[in-house]
């Protein structure tokens, strides 16, 4: 099939590569504009742009895909299908109706659960045992279109937002190609979503990573995993930011002491929460590298009774 591919982050790259490997003609890759990154604010290509250029595919980077000139630009390619994977912009009806086989989205959740942004992180944060990917025929709503295929992925006990991201990207890429084959040979089955079961997620922001020690240890441990690697969970120690990359839950303690260090013996660092104790296992002090807590405590003294998060 002749394909216009729309995607931006790393999650979408595998899908683009699988489509190419399956022998489809990717006539155009549409992605978000380049953005400045790092201290030097140098302009950086989106991952999909880098991948497309490596295959000699033309790249188009509109600020607003809804603009009439953008719609006209896409129309000249006369695509059989448009594949969308984490593109980052809402498509207007004129584009949705453009291809022969419509627009198909690769969405990183088991729809209708977790429509919207950041379904991967929320699956970890909410303690889900299963996540997955859904391919669907797009309509004018936000992830409301008819479902075509699904694949389920069980979450590991130590699953992070980053590890689940990688696993779902791989599964989504394979699922997309299978879906395209079914659409082309007219065996695809389109299933309407149950609106009563629909849930929505919100964007992940840096401020979400600030640890509220009045929360329970179980919830905080999941938050730490869900926000790893971005934007990361953090607290403060003696006026400096302290990122927490890994933690475990210990029952007990006194919730009246929330945010207090209840154990610091040179190897372990336990902090009381609103329900249970959180053992910090991998941390990163502002300006320093990530390290296991035992290594961190060899160079940094923390007394029992100190309070975290007072910055």
C-alpha positions in Angstrom: 0.0 0.0 0.0 1.0 3.6 -0.5 1.4 5.0 3.0 1.6 8.4 4.7 3.1 7.8 8.1 2.5 10.2 11.0 4.5 10.0 14.2 7.0 11.8 16.3 8.7 10.0 19.3 10.7 6.9 19.6 7.5 4.9 20.1 6.6 5.5 16.5 10.0 4.6 14.9 9.5 0.8 15.2 6.2 1.0 13.5 7.6 3.0 10.6 10.5 0.5 10.3 8.1 -2.5 10.3 5.9 -0.9 7.6 9.0 -0.4 5.4 10.2 -3.9 6.0 6.8 -5.3 5.1 7.3 -3.8 1.6 4.8 -1.0 1.8 5.6 2.3 0.0 6.0 5.1 2.6 5.6 8.1 0.4 5.8 10.7 3.2 6.6 10.9 6.9 4.8 13.6 8.8 6.1 14.6 12.2 6.3 17.5 14.6 8.7 20.5 14.0 12.2 20.3 15.3 12.7 21.5 18.9 15.6 23.0 20.8 17.0 20.7 23.4 19.7 20.7 26.1 21.7 23.6 27.6 22.8 24.8 24.2 19.3 24.8 22.9 20.4 23.2 19.6 17.6 22.2 17.3 17.0 18.5 17.4 15.2 16.3 14.9 12.2 14.2 16.1 13.1 10.4 16.1 10.7 9.7 13.3 12.4 12.4 11.1 15.8 10.8 11.7 14.4 7.3 10.8 12.6 8.6 7.7 15.6 10.4 6.4 17.8 7.3 6.9 15.5 5.6 4.4 15.3 8.4 2.0 11.7 9.2 2.8 10.5 12.8 2.4 9.6 14.5 5.7 6.9 17.1 6.3 6.8 19.0 9.6 3.7 21.2 9.8 3.0 23.3 12.9 -0.7 22.8 12.5 -1.8 19.9 10.4 -5.4 21.4 10.2 -4.3 24.3 8.1 -5.7 24.2 4.5 -2.3 24.3 2.9 -1.3 21.2 4.9 -4.3 19.3 3.9 -3.7 20.1 0.2 0.0 19.1 0.6 -1.0 15.6 1.9 -3.8 15.2 -0.7 -1.3 15.3 -3.6 0.3 12.0 -2.5 -3.0 10.1 -2.9 -2.3 7.6 -0.1 -4.0 4.3 0.2 -3.8 4.6 4.0 -2.5 6.9 6.7 -0.8 5.3 9.7 -0.7 7.4 12.9 1.5 6.5 15.9 2.0 9.1 18.6 1.9 12.0 16.2 0.8 14.6 18.6 -1.8 16.6 16.7 -5.5 16.0 16.1 -6.4 15.2 12.5 -9.3 17.1 10.8 -12.1 15.2 9.0 -10.6 16.3 5.6 -7.5 14.2 6.3 -9.4 11.3 8.0 -11.5 10.9 4.8 -8.6 11.3 2.4 -7.1 7.7 2.1 -8.8 4.8 0.4 -8.5 2.7 3.6 -8.8 5.5 6.1 -6.5 6.5 8.9 -5.3 3.9 11.3 -4.0 4.8 14.8 -1.6 2.6 16.8 -2.6 3.4 20.4 -0.7 2.2 23.5 -3.6 1.0 25.6 -6.4 -1.6 25.5 -9.1 0.7 24.3 -11.5 2.0 25.4 -9.4 2.2 28.5 -6.9 5.1 28.6 -7.9 7.2 25.7 -5.7 10.3 25.3 -2.1 11.1 26.3 0.4 9.1 28.3 -1.5 5.7 28.6 1.8 3.9 29.1 2.9 5.8 32.3 -0.6 5.7 33.7 -0.8 1.9 33.4 2.2 1.6 35.7 1.2 4.4 38.0 -2.3 2.9 38.5 -0.9 -0.5 39.2 -2.4 -2.3 36.2 -1.5 -5.9 35.7 -2.0 -5.8 31.9 -1.6 -3.2 29.2 -1.4 -3.5 25.5 -1.8 -1.9 22.1 -4.9 -1.3 20.0 -5.1 -0.5 16.3 -8.2 1.5 15.4 -9.8 3.3 12.5 -9.7 7.0 13.4 -12.6 9.3 13.6 -13.0 12.9 14.7 -13.1 12.0 18.4 -10.1 11.5 20.6 -9.2 7.8 20.4 -12.9 6.9 19.8 -12.8 5.1 16.5 -13.7 1.5 15.8 -11.1 -1.0 17.0 -9.5 -3.4 14.6 -6.8 -5.5 16.5 -5.4 -5.7 20.0 -2.4 -7.3 21.7 -2.1 -7.7 25.5 1.2 -7.3 27.5 1.5 -8.3 31.1 3.3 -5.9 33.3 6.3 -7.1 35.4 6.4 -6.3 39.1 9.4 -3.9 38.4 7.9 -2.5 35.2 8.8 1.2 34.6 7.3 3.7 32.2 10.4 3.3 30.1 10.4 -0.5 29.9 6.7 -0.7 29.1 7.2 2.0 26.5 9.8 -0.2 24.7 7.7 -3.3 24.9 4.5 -1.7 23.6 6.4 0.0 20.8 7.7 -3.4 19.6 4.3 -5.0 19.9 2.5 -2.1 18.3 4.8 -2.2 15.3 4.1 -5.8 14.6 0.4 -5.3 15.2 0.2 -2.4 12.8 1.6 -4.5 9.9 -0.9 -7.3 10.7 -3.7 -4.8 10.7 -2.6 -3.3 7.4 -2.6 -6.8 5.9 -6.2 -7.5 7.1 -7.4 -4.1 5.8 -5.8 -4.7 2.4 -7.2 -8.2 2.0 -10.6 -7.1 3.4 -10.6 -9.4 6.4 -10.4 -6.6 9.0 -13.2 -6.6 11.6 -14.2 -3.2 13.0 -15.6 -3.2 16.5 -17.2 -0.2 18.1 -15.9 0.9 21.5 -18.1 0.6 24.6 -18.5 4.2 25.7 -19.5 3.1 29.2 -16.1 1.5 29.7 -14.1 4.4 28.3 -11.5 6.2 30.5 -9.2 9.1 29.8 -5.7 10.0 30.8 -4.1 13.3 31.2 -0.7 14.5 30.1 2.3 13.8 32.3 4.1 16.9 33.7 7.3 17.5 35.6 5.4 18.7 38.7 3.7 15.2 39.0 7.0 13.9 40.0 7.1 15.8 43.3 6.7 13.1 46.0 3.9 13.8 48.5 5.0 11.7 51.5 1.5 11.7 52.8 0.6 9.3 50.0 0.9 5.6 50.7 4.2 3.7 50.0 2.5 1.4 47.5 1.2 4.4 45.4 4.5 6.2 45.6 6.5 3.1 44.5 4.3 2.9 41.5 4.6 6.6 40.8 8.4 6.3 40.9 8.3 3.4 38.4 5.7 5.1 36.1 7.7 8.3 35.9 11.0 6.5 35.2 12.8 7.8 33.0 10.7 10.9 32.4 10.0 13.2 34.2 11.2 11.2 37.2 10.0 11.3 40.8 11.8 13.6 43.2 11.9 15.0 46.7 14.4 17.3 48.4 17.2 16.8 50.9 18.9 19.7 52.7 17.7 22.1 50.0 18.8 20.0 47.1 16.6 18.0 44.7 16.9 14.2 45.2 15.5 12.0 42.4 14.3 8.6 43.4 14.7 6.1 40.6 13.9 2.9 42.4 12.2 2.0 45.7 10.4 -0.8 47.5 7.6 -1.0 50.0 7.9 -2.0 53.7 4.8 -2.4 55.8 4.4 -0.7 59.1 5.6 2.6 60.7 3.7 5.6 62.0 1.9 7.8 59.5 2.3 10.8 61.8 6.0 10.7 60.9 5.4 11.0 57.1 8.5 12.3 55.2 10.8 11.3 58.1 13.9 9.2 57.6 13.2 6.2 59.9 16.3 4.2 59.0 19.7 5.2 57.7 22.4 2.7 58.5 24.9 3.2 55.8 23.2 0.6 53.5 19.5 1.4 53.7 17.4 4.5 53.6 13.8 4.2 54.8 11.3 7.0 54.7 7.9 7.0 56.4 4.9 7.6 54.2 1.2 8.1 54.9 0.8 4.3 54.9 3.9 2.1 55.1 7.6 2.8 54.6 9.4 3.4 51.4 12.9 2.0 51.0 14.8 4.2 48.6 17.1 1.9 46.6 18.4 4.1 43.8 18.7 7.9 44.0 20.4 10.9 42.4 21.3 14.0 44.3 21.2 17.3 42.4 24.4 17.7 40.3 25.4 14.0 40.9 25.0 10.8 39.0 22.5 8.0 39.7 23.7 5.5 42.2 22.5 2.7 44.4 21.5 4.0 47.9 24.3 2.1 49.7 26.9 3.8 47.4 25.2 7.2 47.9 25.3 6.8 51.7 29.0 6.1 51.7 29.5 9.7 50.6 26.5 11.5 52.1 25.5 11.4 55.7 21.8 11.3 56.4 20.6 11.1 60.0 17.6 9.2 61.2 14.9 11.8 62.0 15.7 14.1 59.1 12.8 15.2 57.0 12.6 15.0 53.2 10.7 17.3 50.9 11.0 20.5 52.7 12.7 22.4 49.9 
